[in-house]
């Protein structure tokens, strides 16, 4: 089983739609959680951290369920510019330091 | 502006050659990382370093080597022993091993390595 699993998509949605991405992780010792956005042929960029209480940043809402080892990202009123791959990222504190494990990403295509 | 600089952006290598990818950061971050990304796959950790003069193997270190002689620099050498080196290589840095663990990683804009 992969340490971090995501549905690869693509998710093709019309502009203005609400879309939800899910991510599961296998290591119960995981400490911190993030969503990164990666545009085609570019580097990943931090979209938002995911806190236990859930958090919102504009049209984006992230939630964490530690009991189920599950993370979600909700995008409301999607824009064409939201088209990208969304990476679920889990951080574990190891003896050698912080280790991030990346999911393979979910591709989102927002269409007119 | 503070950031991470990777060079070159595109690199072509003949089989049997070693090549070194540069990564420099002026964010005063302690930790630096090298990842490899292949099409349809997530980022895989090659090596990481939490402090100067120390580094650890990641999940796919075979065929690669690194050094960390200065805080701001973490070059990656792709050796001829790496059988499938064509990939997108990403360098990242973070504040490092600390407290709450919510310090994210910041990425350079990557180097695309291709084999001739």
Interface residues (C-beta under 8 A of the other chain):
Chain A: X4 X8 X31 X32 X34 X41 X42 X43 X44 X45 X46 X49 X87 X91 X93 X96 X97 X98 X99 X100 X101 X102 X103 X104 X105
Chain B: X31 X33 X35 X40 X41 X42 X43 X44 X45 X48 X50 X56 X58 X88 X90 X94 X96 X97 X100 X101 X102 X103 X104 X105 X106 X107 X108 X109 X110
